Amino acid sequence: MFRGWEFAHANTSFFVSRRCNLRTPNPARVADAMGLLSVFDSAMIRAPRDGLSLPVAKERMVGPKSILSRSLIVVMIASAGSAACGSDDDDAGSNCGSVGGECAGGQVCESTAGGGRGCFAPLEVSGRVFDVLSDAGLVGATVVALDANGAALSTVVVTGAGGAYRLPLSVARRAGGSPDDVSIKLRVAADSYQPFPFAPREALPVELGSAASVESRLVVQNAATDVGLLPLGDKAHGEHTVSGALGAPGAGALVVAELNQEAVATAVAGVGGGWTLFNVPDGDVTIGAYRGGYWARPTLVNVSRDLADVELDGGSGGFGAVRGSVNFVNPGAGDATSVVLVVESTFDENLARGESPSGLRAGGITSSDGSFVISSVPPGRYAVLAAFENDSLVRDPDQTIGGTDVAHIDVPEAGGEVPLDASFKITGALAVITPGANGIEEVASLTPTLEWEQDSSEDGYELRVYDALGELIVEEDDLPSVNGSGNVIYTLDRVPLEPGMIYQFRARSFREKNAKRTYISATEDLKGVFQYATQ
């Protein structure tokens, strides 16, 4: 077992003893320590029985100061050894020093609830990525874990045979080694498939506290870790794969490829900053990256084949602060809402949705103080969406009053404050009863019943049904009002449903006066989602 480092300089040698549970020293950590000093000449660091030597930079100090420097480097080397080693106790939870410390027996060094660090069984999320229509496993799909705010928690892994994947995670541990009771969400993408999640599909939370011990590992595997992707068919923008890395500062950034100011592919960078874009078309494509506090300047990339190691320039511009307010009008059961920024090129005007980078959200906005600010916004153009998330509220659909349109803003490279011209008006939503009141719901009937809460004093309803690729399959403009206290019920029997396909219904109520229609309320943006699953 490795016991220490010997420092040899001039005619003097020093030996730094460090008991540790490593069989091989970690020269990279010692090199890091040495890199902090530029005062030594022709010295060598040697690990006595291991034959490892590291050169040390040229000494520039003489006399008593050089003695002090030699003493200092001994302390630094001892610290480097400490960071790399830990204690001799190989049991789970034994001290392993700083981040990245090494452990024996296949264990990993993790932080603990008490603020220390220990050696524990590795944690991973295991699952399968498959074609949602055929159930065929997808090889070569990418999977990354995100926290509740969309920040990356893992590197990006690639699925293997049968679409299987194993995603290592580094999280704080409780006493005994079990992970903290936190949840993650998965972001998944593949060639010729729609990425997941993609509105109205939402990622289910994966609870890490449910990890089970499997062959010296802690494994989380359940229905939420198996992810089905929808084939794009002729809706795929292109056939090329483009990849690169932003470096650690870009972890969790939304990478967007644009052609003619329209997003053609997106990805989320993993912990190391790696990213992969699928379905990129031929042409001069602009690729940029966005996240709260981080920006990679949009770069023109000529795409005519698959590309790897594409470099994006971390922008040096300033960051903006988007400031505005929300006005609650007849909010019903809704008492708090949120506002998100979505990258303009990803915004679908018909569906009123797009992709929001991590960190570009203001939550907890209440009627008592409807003001909000979203800070650290990178340069670019954004659509501003209020009450987009499930909170019993929707953007007021009444087009005859101000503050009901989607706002579009530009954040300049110089940064600074970006005020919104008008207050957003939001109102209570029409509650979805079935299907899809609480997440995606399977329906077995080829003619499912759609049901939602009736409005008060309405003259009728409009109904739209979309498939998950954004295709409008049902359009009803004059559904009658409901007498009494019952809900609105509609039987979806006008079109055949495709087995495995995911759909969403969206309804809104209206009044009519003097042949003029005004809208009152609507179902929520992310509810009413269902999948036709044959028995």
C-alpha positions in Angstrom: 0.0 0.0 0.0 1.2 3.5 -0.9 2.4 5.3 2.3 3.8 8.7 1.3 5.6 11.1 -1.0 9.3 11.9 -0.9 10.4 15.4 -1.9 14.0 15.7 -3.1 15.6 19.1 -3.6 19.2 20.2 -3.6 20.8 17.9 -1.0 17.8 17.8 1.2 14.9 15.2 1.1 11.6 15.3 2.8 9.1 12.5 3.2 5.4 13.1 3.7 3.7 10.1 5.2 0.0 9.6 4.6 -1.9 6.5 5.5 -4.6 5.9 2.9 -6.6 3.2 1.3 -5.1 3.6 -2.2 -2.9 1.0 -3.8 -1.8 3.6 -6.4 -0.9 7.3 -5.7 -2.9 10.0 -7.5 -0.2 12.1 -9.3 -2.8 14.4 -10.9 -3.6 15.8 -7.5 0.0 16.3 -6.6 0.6 17.9 -10.0 -2.3 20.3 -9.2 -0.7 21.2 -6.0 2.7 21.8 -7.7 1.0 23.9 -10.4 0.2 26.5 -7.7 3.9 27.2 -7.1 6.4 28.4 -9.6 9.4 28.6 -7.3 11.3 25.3 -7.6 14.1 24.0 -9.8 14.9 20.5 -10.9 13.1 18.9 -8.0 11.4 15.6 -8.2 8.5 14.2 -6.3 8.8 10.5 -5.8 6.5 7.9 -4.6 9.0 5.5 -2.9 8.1 1.9 -4.0 6.0 3.0 -7.0 8.7 4.6 -9.1 6.6 7.6 -10.0 8.3 11.0 -10.4 6.9 14.5 -11.1 9.0 17.4 -12.2 8.8 20.7 -10.2 9.1 24.1 -11.7 12.3 26.2 -11.5 13.2 27.8 -8.1 13.5 31.6 -8.1 13.9 32.2 -4.4 17.1 31.9 -2.4 18.1 32.1 1.3 15.6 31.7 4.1 12.6 32.1 1.7 13.5 29.0 -0.1 13.4 27.0 3.1 9.9 28.5 3.7 8.9 27.5 0.2 10.2 24.0 0.7 8.1 23.7 3.9 5.1 25.1 2.1 5.3 22.5 -0.7 5.5 19.7 1.8 2.2 20.9 3.3 0.7 21.2 -0.2 1.8 17.7 -1.2 0.5 16.3 2.1 -2.9 18.0 1.3 -2.9 16.5 -2.2 -2.2 13.1 -0.8 -5.0 13.6 1.7 -7.5 14.6 -1.1 -6.6 11.6 -3.1 -6.6 9.0 -0.3 -8.9 9.1 2.7 -8.5 6.9 5.7 -7.6 3.2 6.1 -11.2 2.4 6.9 -12.6 0.7 3.9 -16.1 0.4 5.3 -19.0 2.4 3.6 -19.0 5.9 4.9 -15.2 6.1 5.7 -13.6 9.5 5.1 -12.3 10.0 1.5 -11.3 13.6 1.6 -12.4 16.2 -0.9 -14.5 16.0 -4.1 -13.1 13.3 -6.4 -11.3 11.4 -3.6 -10.9 7.8 -4.3 -12.2 4.7 -2.4 -11.5 1.0 -2.4 -13.7 -1.9 -3.5 -15.5 0.0 -6.3 -17.0 2.5 -3.9 -17.3 6.2 -4.7 -16.5 9.3 -2.6 -19.7 11.3 -1.9 -20.7 14.2 0.4 -22.8 13.3 3.5 -25.7 14.9 5.2 -23.4 16.0 8.1 -21.2 18.0 5.7 -18.3 15.5 5.5 -17.4 13.0 2.8 -17.4 9.2 2.7 -17.0 6.1 0.6 -20.3 4.5 -0.5 -21.7 2.1 -3.1 -22.1 3.9 -6.5 -25.6 5.2 -7.4 -27.1 4.8 -10.8 -30.4 5.2 -12.6 -31.1 2.3 -14.9 -33.7 2.0 -17.6 -34.6 1.6 -21.3 -35.4 4.0 -24.1 -37.8 2.7 -26.7 -40.0 3.6 -29.7 -43.4 4.5 -28.1 -45.3 3.1 -31.1 -43.5 -0.2 -31.7 -41.8 -0.8 -28.3 -38.5 -1.4 -30.1 -35.4 -0.5 -28.0 -33.4 2.5 -29.3 -29.7 2.1 -29.5 -27.6 5.3 -29.5 -30.1 7.5 -27.6 -28.7 10.1 -25.2 -29.9 10.3 -21.5 -29.0 13.0 -19.0 -30.4 13.7 -15.4 -31.7 17.1 -14.5 -32.8 18.5 -11.1 -36.1 20.2 -10.4 -34.8 23.5 -11.9 -33.4 21.9 -15.0 -29.8 21.9 -14.0 -27.7 19.0 -15.1 -26.8 16.4 -12.5 -25.0 13.8 -14.6 -22.9 13.4 -17.7 -24.7 12.3 -20.9 -24.8 8.6 -21.4 -25.7 6.6 -24.6 -28.1 3.7 -24.7 -26.8 0.2 -25.7 -28.4 -3.0 -26.9 -32.1 -3.0 -26.5 -32.1 0.7 -25.6 -30.7 -0.1 -22.1 -28.7 2.6 -20.2 -27.0 3.0 -16.9 -26.7 6.6 -15.7 -24.2 7.2 -12.8 -25.2 10.0 -10.3 -23.3 11.8 -7.6 -25.6 12.9 -4.8 -25.3 13.5 -1.0 -25.8 10.4 1.2 -27.5 9.7 4.5 -26.1 7.7 7.3 -25.8 4.2 6.0 -25.2 5.2 2.4 -28.7 5.7 1.0 -29.1 8.8 -1.2 -30.9 11.9 -0.1 -34.6 11.8 -0.8 -34.5 14.0 -3.9 -36.0 13.6 -7.3 -34.6 14.0 -10.8 -36.0 14.2 -14.3 -34.6 12.6 -17.4 -33.9 14.4 -20.7 -33.7 11.9 -23.6 -33.1 12.3 -27.3 -32.4 10.1 -30.3 -31.9 10.2 -34.1 -35.2 10.6 -36.0 -37.2 10.9 -32.7 -38.8 13.8 -30.8 -36.8 14.6 -27.7 -38.3 14.0 -24.3 -39.8 15.9 -22.5 -41.4 18.0 -25.1 -44.6 19.8 -24.3 -47.2 18.7 -23.6 -45.4 15.6 -22.4 -43.8 16.1 -19.0 -41.0 14.1 -17.4 -42.1 12.1 -14.3 -40.0 12.7 -11.2 -37.5 9.8 -10.5 -37.2 9.5 -6.7 -33.6 8.6 -5.8 -34.6 7.5 -2.3 -36.2 4.4 -3.8 -32.7 3.0 -4.8 -32.2 -0.7 -4.1 -29.0 -2.6 -3.6 -27.9 -4.6 -6.6 -24.5 -6.3 -6.7 -22.7 -3.6 -4.6 -24.5 -0.8 -6.4 -27.5 1.3 -5.6 -29.9 1.2 -8.5 -33.1 3.2 -9.2 -35.2 1.5 -11.8 -39.0 1.9 -12.3 -41.6 3.0 -14.8 -40.3 6.6 -14.8 -36.8 5.4 -15.9 -38.2 3.7 -19.0 -38.8 6.4 -21.6 -40.7 6.1 -24.9 -39.8 8.4 -27.8 -42.1 9.4 -30.6 -40.8 8.9 -34.2 -40.7 12.1 -36.2 -41.2 10.5 -39.6 -41.3 13.2 -42.2 -41.3 15.9 -39.5 -37.6 15.4 -38.8 -35.7 18.5 -40.0 -32.6 16.5 -41.1 -30.5 13.4 -40.7 -27.2 14.6 -39.3 -25.8 14.4 -35.7 -23.7 17.3 -34.4 -21.9 17.1 -31.0 -19.4 19.1 -29.0 -18.6 20.2 -25.4 -19.1 23.5 -23.6 -16.8 22.6 -20.7 -18.0 22.4 -17.0 -19.3 26.0 -17.0 -21.9 25.1 -19.6 -23.4 22.2 -17.7 -27.2 22.2 -18.0 -27.3 24.7 -20.8 -29.9 24.4 -23.5 -28.1 24.0 -26.9 -30.2 25.2 -29.8 -29.5 24.7 -33.5 -31.3 27.2 -35.8 -31.9 27.4 -39.5 -33.7 30.5 -40.9 -34.4 31.6 -37.3 -36.3 28.4 -36.5 -35.0 25.8 -34.0 -34.3 22.5 -35.8 -32.7 20.6 -32.9 -32.1 21.1 -29.2 -30.1 19.3 -26.5 -29.1 19.8 -22.8 -25.4 19.7 -21.9 -24.4 17.2 -19.2 -22.2 17.9 -16.2 -19.0 17.9 -18.2 -20.6 20.2 -20.8 -21.0 17.5 -23.5 -24.0 17.8 -25.9 -25.4 16.0 -29.0 -27.9 17.4 -31.4 -29.9 14.9 -33.6 -31.9 15.5 -36.8 -29.8 18.5 -38.0 -30.4 19.4 -41.6 -27.9 20.4 -44.3 -27.0 24.0 -44.5 -25.5 26.9 -42.5 -26.9 26.2 -39.0 -26.5 28.6 -36.1 -25.8 26.9 -32.8 -25.8 28.6 -29.4 -26.3 27.7 -25.7 -28.4 29.3 -23.0 -28.8 29.0 -19.3 -29.2 31.3 -16.4 -25.7 32.9 -15.9 -24.2 31.2 -19.0 -24.2 31.9 -22.7 -22.4 30.4 -25.7 -22.4 32.9 -28.5 -24.4 31.6 -31.5 -21.9 30.2 -34.0 -22.4 29.5 -37.7 -21.7 25.8 -38.6 -21.9 24.4 -42.1 -23.5 21.0 -41.8 -23.3 18.5 -44.7 -22.5 15.4 -42.7 -22.2 14.3 -39.1 -19.9 16.5 -37.0 -18.1 16.0 -33.7 -16.1 18.3 -31.4 -17.9 21.5 -32.5 -16.6 24.4 -30.5 -18.9 27.2 -29.3 -17.5 30.5 -28.0 -18.6 31.3 -24.4 -20.0 34.8 -24.9 -18.4 37.7 -23.0 -21.5 39.9 -23.1 -23.5 41.0 -20.1 -26.6 39.3 -18.7 -30.0 40.9 -18.4 -32.8 41.1 -15.8 -36.3 40.7 -17.1 -38.8 42.6 -14.9 -42.6 42.6 -15.0 -45.8 41.9 -13.2 -48.8 39.6 -13.2 -52.4 40.6 -12.7 -54.7 37.9 -11.2 -58.3 38.1 -12.6 -60.9 35.8 -11.2 -58.1 33.2 -10.2 -60.5 30.7 -8.7 -58.4 28.0 -7.0 -55.1 29.4 -8.3 -53.1 31.4 -5.7 -49.6 31.4 -7.2 -48.0 31.2 -10.6 -44.8 31.3 -12.5 -43.3 33.0 -15.5 -40.7 31.3 -17.8 -38.6 32.5 -20.8 -38.5 30.2 -23.8 -35.9 30.7 -26.6 -37.8 32.4 -29.4 -36.7 30.1 -32.1 -38.3 27.1 -30.2 -41.6 28.9 -29.6 -44.7 27.5 -31.4 -47.2 30.3 -31.9 -50.1 27.9 -32.5 -49.5 25.8 -29.4 -48.1 28.7 -27.3 -45.1 26.6 -26.0 -41.4 26.3 -26.4 -38.2 25.2 -24.6 -37.1 27.1 -21.5 -33.4 27.0 -20.4 -32.5 26.2 -16.8 -32.6 29.2 -14.5 -34.9 31.4 -16.6 -38.0 31.1 -14.4 -39.6 33.2 -11.7 -41.9 31.2 -9.4 -44.1 31.8 -6.3 -45.7 34.9 -7.9 -48.9 35.7 -5.9 -51.8 38.1 -6.2 -50.6 40.0 -3.2 -47.4 41.0 -5.0 -47.6 40.2 -8.7 -44.1 41.6 -9.5 -41.3 39.3 -10.7 -37.7 39.5 -12.0 -35.7 36.9 -13.8 -32.0 37.6 -13.4 -28.9 36.4 -15.2 -30.6 36.1 -18.6 -28.2 35.5 -21.4 -28.3 37.6 -24.6 -31.0 36.5 -27.1 -34.6 36.7 -28.1 -37.3 35.1 -25.9 -41.0 34.5 -25.6 -42.3 35.2 -22.1 -45.0 32.7 -20.8 -47.0 33.3 -17.7 -49.0 30.5 -15.9 -47.6 27.9 -18.3 -47.1 25.3 -15.6 -49.8 23.4 -13.8 -51.1 25.8 -11.2 -54.9 26.0 -11.8 -54.2 29.2 -13.8 -54.0 30.2 -17.5 -53.1 33.3 -19.4 -56.4 35.2 -19.8 -57.6 34.4 -23.3 -59.8 37.5 -23.7 -58.3 39.1 -26.7 -60.2 42.4 -26.2 -58.1 43.5 -23.2 -54.4 44.2 -22.8 -51.9 42.0 -21.2 -53.2 38.8 -22.7 -50.7 38.3 -25.5 -47.5 36.4 -25.3 -44.7 38.9 -24.9 -41.5 38.8 -27.0 -38.3 40.4 -25.8 -34.7 41.0 -26.8 -31.9 40.9 -24.2 -28.9 42.8 -25.6 -25.3 41.6 -25.4 -24.6 44.6 -23.1 -27.1 43.1 -20.6 -29.1 45.5 -18.3 -32.7 45.6 -17.2 -35.4 44.6 -19.7 -38.8 45.8 -18.5 -42.0 44.3 -19.9 -44.4 46.9 -21.4 -47.6 45.5 -19.9 -48.7 43.4 -16.9 -49.7 39.8 -17.7 -53.3 39.0 -17.0 -54.0 35.4 -15.8 -57.3 33.8 -14.7 -58.6 30.6 -13.2 -58.3 27.6 -15.5 -61.1 25.2 -16.6 -60.3 22.1 -14.6 -59.6 18.9 -16.7 -61.6 16.0 -15.3 -60.5 13.2 -17.6 -58.3 12.1 -19.2 -55.0 13.7 -18.1 -56.0 15.6 -15.0 -52.8 14.5 -13.2 -50.2 13.6 -15.8 -50.4 11.5 -18.9 -53.3 8.9 -18.7 -53.7 5.7 -20.7 -57.1 5.2 -22.5 -58.1 1.9 -23.9 -61.2 3.1 -25.8 -60.9 4.0 -29.5 -63.5 6.7 -28.7 -62.5 8.1 -25.4 -64.7 10.6 -23.5 -63.1 14.0 -22.9 -64.5 15.9 -19.8 -63.7 19.2 -18.3 -65.3 21.7 -15.9 -67.9 24.0 -17.2 -67.5 27.8 -17.1 -70.1 30.2 -15.7 -72.1 32.4 -18.0 -70.5 30.9 -21.1 -72.2 30.6 -24.5 -70.1 27.7 -25.7 -66.7 26.1 -26.1 -64.0 25.5 -28.6 -62.1 22.3 -28.6 -58.8 21.3 -30.2 -57.1 17.9 -30.1 -53.4 17.6 -31.1 -51.1 14.6 -31.3 -47.8 14.9 -29.6 -46.0 16.0 -32.8 -48.3 19.1 -32.9 -50.6 17.8 -35.6 -54.2 19.2 -35.2 -56.6 16.2 -35.5 -59.9 17.6 -34.2 -61.2 21.1 -34.3 -64.6 22.0 -32.9 -65.6 25.7 -32.8 -69.2 25.6 -31.5 -69.7 23.1 -28.7 -72.9 24.1 -26.8 -72.9 25.4 -23.2 -74.0 23.1 -20.4 -77.2 23.7 -18.4 -77.1 23.0 -14.7 -74.1 21.9 -12.7 -72.7 19.2 -14.8 -69.3 19.1 -16.6 -68.7 19.4 -20.4 -68.5 16.0 -22.0 -67.3 15.2 -25.6 -66.9 11.8 -27.2 -63.8 11.7 -29.4 -65.1 9.6 -32.3 -64.3 11.7 -35.4 -60.9 10.3 -36.1 -59.2 6.9 -35.5 -56.5 7.1 -32.8 -53.1 5.6 -33.5 -52.0 2.9 -31.0 -49.2 4.2 -28.7 -49.6 7.8 -29.9 -49.9 10.6 -27.3 -52.6 13.3 -27.6 -53.7 16.4 -25.8 -57.1 18.1 -25.7 -57.4 21.8 -25.1 -60.7 23.6 -24.5 -61.7 27.2 -24.0 -65.0 28.9 -23.2 -66.5 31.9 -24.9 -69.3 34.5 -24.9 -70.9 35.9 -28.0 -72.5 39.3 -28.2 -73.5 41.1 -31.4 -71.9 38.3 -33.4 -68.6 39.0 -31.7 -66.8 36.3 -29.7 -64.7 36.9 -26.6 -62.9 34.2 -24.6 -63.3 33.6 -20.9 -61.0 30.8 -19.8 -59.2 27.6 -21.0 -57.8 24.3 -19.8 -54.2 24.4 -18.7 -51.3 24.2 -21.1 -49.9 20.9 -19.8 -53.1 19.0 -18.9 -55.5 16.8 -20.9 -52.7 14.6 -22.1 -53.5 10.9 -22.8 -52.1 7.9 -24.7 -54.2 5.5 -26.7 -53.1 2.0 -25.5 -54.8 -1.0 -26.9 -55.5 -3.9 -24.6 
